Amino acid sequence: MSVFRNITGAYNPVERWVYNHLIAPAIARDFVGHLEVIEKDMTSRFRSDIRVLDIGCGGGHILEVMRLRYPDMDLTGIDISPGMLSHARKVLGARSHGHVRLVRGDATRLPFHDGEFDMILSSASLKHWSDRRRGILEAVRVTRPGGLLLVVEIDRDCSDVNAFGFVEGWRVPGLVRGSCRRFFRKY
């Protein structure tokens, strides 16, 4: 199976390696920029006692960013791919501070109670959900009233500036990056 054949399918081992080692660092860097805007405008939301859910957590890169910035937060990641969760366990198990729980599950059928989380995050995951509308409704359902829902996605409908800026952050040689930009616009 390949995400190139079925965008809602699981990554195969090669795609998983490419994503986790070459692309995910750019996604985490992009996410930090969004996080800094939110931190500045919503300081009260970043208490140590809040519960955060990362939907489509993949290899755990966003959870690692959150854990390093807020070591006392209660963090949960959910992903449909056992391979990605395995990678997340390795990434998140490398350090001993902070609490992170990883759950295998589908964004369109979240196995959590209504209002269970104070903050829901999802970065570069929405395009992989089998039913985006249903996934957003599920995210809203598990967010407590007054909570924060942050969904960040870069796809073929984004501007060239955003797409090229995103690809520039990939850990690939410059020559390959040019091909990636052309591919990204077709995808």
N, C-alpha and C positions, 0 to 999 in steps of 0.2 A: 504494500500500500504506500501511497505517497500523497502528501498534501497538495502536490501539483495536479494530481488527478481528482482528488476530493478534498477541497479546502476544509471541510469539517472532519476529516479523518485524522488519525494519529500520525505523527511524524515517524518516518522510518529511521533506522539508526544513523544513516548518513545525514539526513535532514536534521535530526536531533543534534548531532555533533556540530554541524554548520551553524545552526541557530544558536546553540548555547555558547559556542566559542567565538563566533564572528559577528553575529547580529545582536544578540541579547545585550552585550555591553553598550551598544548604541541606544537600545531601547531604555536601559536603566539610566543612561546619561540624559536622555530626553525626558524621562519621567522626573528626574531630580529638578529640572527646570520648572515643570508644572507644580511640583511639590513646593518649591520655594515661593511661587506666587500664592499658593493656598496658605502657606505658613504665615506670610506677611499679612494677608487679608483676614485670616481666620485663626489667630493665635490660640483662641480658647478651645478649638477643636483638637489640638495636639497635646492633650493631657496624657499622662502615663497610664491612666486606668481605662482607656478606651479599647474597644474590640474592633479589629480591622480584618476584613476579608479581601483577599486578592483572587478574583475570579479569572481562571485561565492562567494560573501562576507559572506554568511552564517549568523551567529549570530553577526557579526560586530567586531570580535576580532582583525583582522589585521587593520581595520579602526581605532580602539581604540588605537592600538600601534602607528599608524601614527599620529593620532591627538595629542597624548600626546607628541610625539617627535617633531612634527612640527605643532603647534597649528594654524598657519596662512595659511596652505595649503588648497586648495579647493579640498575636498575629495568627491568622489562618489562611492557608492557600488551598485552592481547589483546582484540579485539572483532570481532564478525562484520560490523559495519557500516562500509563504506568511508567514508561520510559522517562518521561519528563519529570515525574515525581521522584523517580530514583535519582536523577541528576540533582534535583532540588535537595533531597536528603543529604547528598554529598556536600553541596554548596553550604547548606545551612548547618550541617553537623560539624563543619570545620572550626566553628567558634563556640565557646561554651556559654556566652551570655545571651539573654533574651529568650522569650518563649514563642515558639512557632509550631503550629499543628498543620500537618498536610493531610488532605482528604482527596480520595479519588471520587470524582463525580462530574456530572454534566451541568453546565451553566443554565440549561433550560429546566432543570429539576434539582434545585439546590436542596441538599439534605439538612437544612437548618430551620430553626423556628422563626416565625414572624418577628421582625424587629430585633433580631439577635445581635446585629452589628451596628456600631456607631459610624463606621466608615467603610465604604465599599470601593475598591480600586480594581480597575481592569485596564491593562495596557497591552496593545497589539494582540488582543485575543478575540475581540468581537467578530472579526471576519471568519473565525473558525467555528462559531456557534451555529448549530443546525437551524435554529430559529431565533434570529436576533431580537425580534419583538418579545417573544416569550422569555428570553434571557434577561432582557431589561426589566420586564415585569417581575421576574424572580428576584433580581437585584434590589428593586424597590421594595418588594415584600420583606426581605430579610434586613433591610435598613430600618433602624429605629426612627420614629418621627423626629424630624429636625436633624437627622444624620446627613452625612455627605456621601454622594455617589459621584465618583470620578471615572469616566470611561474615556480613554485616549486611544485613537486608532489612526494609523496612516495606511491608506489604501490607494487604489488607482484613481479615486476621485479627488485626492488632495492636489494642491498646487505643485508645480515643478520645483519651486523653491523648497517646499517642505519635503518632497520626495528626495531631492538631491541632497539636501542637508542631512536627512536621515541616513542615506546611503554613505555619505562622507564619513559618518561615524563608525562604519563597519570596519572590522579588523581584517581588511584585505588589501593587497597591493593596488596602487593607483590605477594601473592598467585594467585590472579586473573591475574596479569600482565603476569605470565608464560603461562597461557591459552591464553591470548590475543596474545602473540608472536606466538604461534603455529597456532592460527586462522589466524593471519595476513599473514603468509607465504602461507596459502591455498587460501586466498582471492586474 
